[in-house]
């Protein structure tokens, strides 16, 4: 029903379609990287403060829409160091393929910038927090909002390969700290993890045998200058 409503509006008010017809290209004319013939189930918008209340009201009036919105991005900066205008990223997942005309009609009603096709929902949800962009401002995942049954948590979960990489990185970092602090007790290792690596505590259980064996073998070796260890060269 919602898509049908905006499909009707887009035919009546979409100036892009009229411009395409005027140029003799119909609905296949491209403007920049946008093709009004394109369809997608998932679209994204940038929402600025002036439009935020109107967008919130629109989402509340359409409870069947599956959507997610980022935390407020108020610490983003341009490459030249200039601070960006505070904004949110809105992702809407429709029940079926939706045309650019329909998405643009929503933009016109809410006063939003041109909509963009979301080709990677997981990547977009992670971008809400800049999880894969450590050089950018990081945001709190608890500030993501959603509705219509959109399960954004499933897109934030690590893949199996990412979990394995995170665990390997954690173990290498932990053993380096164990050597640095000359820890010999597994109990002290647990305390260290609780103090410095609490977010990775889940990996301690699966790695406990390795760590205990490491501590045992290390205690049986003759003491040597760490600088002369093969891996220190």
C-alpha positions as CSV (number, residue, x, y, z in Angstrom):
1,X,0.0,0.0,0.0
2,X,2.8,2.4,0.9
3,X,4.7,1.7,-2.3
4,X,1.6,2.1,-4.4
5,X,0.9,5.5,-2.7
6,X,4.4,6.8,-3.5
7,X,4.3,5.3,-7.0
8,X,1.3,7.4,-7.7
9,X,2.9,10.5,-6.2
10,X,6.1,10.0,-8.2
11,X,4.1,9.9,-11.5
12,X,2.4,13.2,-10.6
13,X,5.3,15.1,-9.0
14,X,8.7,13.6,-10.0
15,X,10.5,16.3,-12.0
16,X,13.3,13.9,-12.8
17,X,11.1,11.7,-14.9
18,X,9.7,14.8,-16.7
19,X,13.2,16.0,-17.4
20,X,14.1,12.5,-18.8
21,X,11.1,12.6,-21.1
22,X,12.0,16.1,-22.2
23,X,15.5,14.9,-23.2
24,X,13.9,12.1,-25.3
25,X,15.4,9.3,-23.1
26,X,12.3,8.3,-21.2
27,X,13.0,6.4,-17.9
28,X,16.4,5.1,-19.1
29,X,18.2,8.5,-18.9
30,X,21.0,8.6,-16.3
31,X,21.7,11.6,-14.2
32,X,25.2,11.2,-12.7
33,X,25.3,7.7,-11.1
34,X,21.5,7.6,-10.7
35,X,19.2,5.7,-13.0
36,X,15.5,6.2,-12.3
37,X,14.8,2.8,-13.8
38,X,16.8,1.1,-10.9
39,X,15.0,-0.9,-8.3
40,X,16.1,-2.1,-4.9
41,X,14.4,-3.4,-1.8
42,X,16.8,-1.3,0.4
43,X,17.4,2.5,0.2
44,X,19.3,4.9,2.3
45,X,19.0,8.6,3.1
46,X,21.0,11.2,4.9
47,X,18.8,13.0,7.5
48,X,19.8,16.4,8.8
49,X,18.4,18.0,11.9
50,X,15.8,20.2,10.1
51,X,14.1,17.0,8.8
52,X,14.6,14.7,11.7
53,X,11.3,15.3,13.5
54,X,9.4,14.9,10.2
55,X,11.2,11.7,9.4
56,X,10.5,10.3,12.9
57,X,6.8,11.1,12.5
58,X,6.7,9.4,9.1
59,X,8.3,6.3,10.5
60,X,5.8,6.3,13.3
61,X,2.9,6.6,10.9
62,X,4.2,3.6,8.9
63,X,4.8,0.8,11.4
64,X,5.0,-1.9,8.7
65,X,8.2,-0.4,7.2
66,X,11.4,-2.1,8.2
67,X,14.0,0.5,9.0
68,X,17.1,1.4,11.0
69,X,18.7,4.7,11.8
70,X,22.2,5.4,12.9
71,X,23.2,7.3,16.0
72,X,23.6,11.1,15.4
73,X,26.8,11.6,13.5
74,X,28.0,14.8,15.2
75,X,31.7,14.2,15.2
76,X,32.4,13.5,11.6
77,X,35.0,15.5,9.7
78,X,35.8,16.1,6.1
79,X,39.3,15.2,4.7
80,X,40.4,18.8,5.2
81,X,39.5,18.6,8.9
82,X,36.3,20.7,8.7
83,X,33.5,19.4,10.8
84,X,30.6,17.9,8.9
85,X,27.0,19.0,9.5
86,X,25.4,16.7,12.1
87,X,23.3,14.0,10.5
88,X,21.8,10.6,10.7
89,X,21.9,7.7,8.2
90,X,18.4,6.1,7.5
91,X,18.1,2.7,6.0
92,X,14.6,1.5,4.8
93,X,14.0,-2.1,3.6
94,X,10.8,-2.4,1.6
95,X,8.9,-5.7,1.3
96,X,9.8,-5.9,-2.4
97,X,11.8,-4.2,-5.2
98,X,11.1,-0.5,-5.1
99,X,11.9,2.0,-7.9
100,X,14.0,5.1,-7.6
101,X,10.9,7.2,-8.4
102,X,9.1,5.9,-5.3
103,X,12.2,6.5,-3.1
104,X,12.6,10.0,-4.6
105,X,8.9,10.7,-3.9
106,X,9.6,9.9,-0.2
107,X,12.5,12.3,-0.3
108,X,10.4,15.0,-1.7
109,X,7.7,14.6,0.9
110,X,10.2,14.6,3.8
111,X,12.6,17.2,2.4
112,X,15.5,14.7,2.2
113,X,18.5,14.5,-0.1
114,X,18.4,12.2,-3.1
115,X,18.0,8.5,-2.1
116,X,20.8,6.0,-2.6
117,X,20.5,2.3,-3.3
118,X,21.9,0.2,-0.5
119,X,23.8,-2.7,-2.1
120,X,25.3,-4.0,1.1
121,X,23.0,-3.8,4.1
122,X,25.5,-5.3,6.5
123,X,28.1,-2.8,5.4
124,X,25.7,0.1,5.8
125,X,24.6,-0.9,9.3
126,X,28.2,-1.3,10.3
127,X,28.9,2.2,8.8
128,X,26.3,3.5,11.2
129,X,29.0,3.1,13.9
130,X,32.1,3.3,11.6
131,X,33.1,-0.2,12.7
132,X,35.2,-0.8,9.7
133,X,36.6,2.8,9.6
134,X,38.7,3.2,12.8
135,X,40.1,6.4,11.5
136,X,36.6,8.0,11.7
137,X,34.6,8.9,14.8
138,X,33.1,5.9,16.5
139,X,29.5,5.7,17.7
140,X,27.6,3.8,20.4
141,X,25.7,0.8,19.0
142,X,23.0,1.2,21.7
143,X,22.0,4.5,20.0
144,X,20.9,2.8,16.8
145,X,17.1,2.9,16.5
146,X,14.9,0.6,14.3
147,X,11.4,-0.5,13.6
148,X,9.2,-2.8,11.6
149,X,11.1,-5.8,12.7
150,X,14.4,-4.8,11.3
151,X,17.1,-6.8,13.1
152,X,20.1,-4.6,12.9
153,X,22.0,-6.7,15.5
154,X,22.3,-9.6,13.0
155,X,24.2,-7.3,10.7
156,X,26.6,-6.1,13.4
157,X,27.6,-9.7,14.4
158,X,31.0,-10.8,13.2
159,X,31.3,-13.4,10.5
160,X,33.1,-16.7,11.4
161,X,36.3,-15.6,9.7
162,X,36.2,-12.2,11.5
163,X,35.7,-14.0,14.8
164,X,38.7,-16.3,14.1
165,X,40.8,-13.2,13.2
166,X,39.7,-11.4,16.3
167,X,40.5,-14.3,18.5
168,X,44.0,-14.8,17.0
169,X,44.7,-11.1,17.4
170,X,43.5,-11.2,21.1
171,X,45.7,-14.2,21.9
172,X,48.8,-12.6,20.4
173,X,48.2,-9.4,22.3
174,X,47.5,-11.2,25.5
175,X,50.6,-13.4,25.4
176,X,52.7,-10.3,24.6
177,X,51.3,-8.7,27.8
178,X,51.9,-11.9,29.8
179,X,55.5,-11.8,28.7
180,X,55.9,-8.1,29.3
181,X,54.5,-8.4,32.9
182,X,56.3,-11.7,33.5
183,X,53.0,-13.4,34.6
184,X,53.4,-17.1,35.6
185,X,49.9,-17.8,37.0
186,X,46.8,-18.6,35.0
187,X,44.8,-16.8,37.7
188,X,46.8,-13.7,37.0
189,X,46.0,-14.1,33.3
190,X,42.3,-14.2,34.1
191,X,42.6,-11.1,36.2
192,X,44.5,-9.4,33.3
193,X,41.9,-10.3,30.8
194,X,39.1,-9.0,33.1
195,X,41.0,-5.8,33.5
196,X,42.3,-5.1,30.0
197,X,40.5,-7.3,27.6
198,X,37.0,-7.7,29.1
199,X,35.3,-7.5,25.7
200,X,37.3,-10.5,24.6
201,X,36.7,-12.6,27.8
202,X,34.6,-15.0,25.7
203,X,37.8,-16.2,23.9
204,X,39.6,-17.1,27.2
205,X,37.6,-20.3,27.7
206,X,38.5,-21.7,24.3
207,X,42.1,-20.7,24.6
208,X,42.7,-21.6,28.2
209,X,44.6,-24.9,27.4
210,X,47.0,-23.0,25.1
211,X,47.6,-20.3,27.7
212,X,48.2,-22.8,30.5
213,X,50.6,-24.8,28.4
214,X,52.4,-21.6,27.4
215,X,52.8,-20.7,31.1
216,X,54.0,-24.2,32.0
217,X,56.5,-24.4,29.2
218,X,57.8,-20.9,30.0
219,X,58.3,-21.8,33.6
220,X,60.4,-24.8,32.6
221,X,62.8,-22.9,30.3
222,X,66.0,-21.4,31.5
223,X,65.7,-17.7,32.0
224,X,67.3,-15.7,29.1
225,X,67.5,-12.2,28.0
226,X,64.2,-11.4,26.2
227,X,66.1,-9.4,23.7
228,X,67.8,-12.6,22.6
229,X,64.6,-14.5,22.0
230,X,64.3,-15.5,18.3
231,X,61.1,-13.6,17.9
232,X,62.5,-10.4,19.3
233,X,65.1,-10.1,16.5
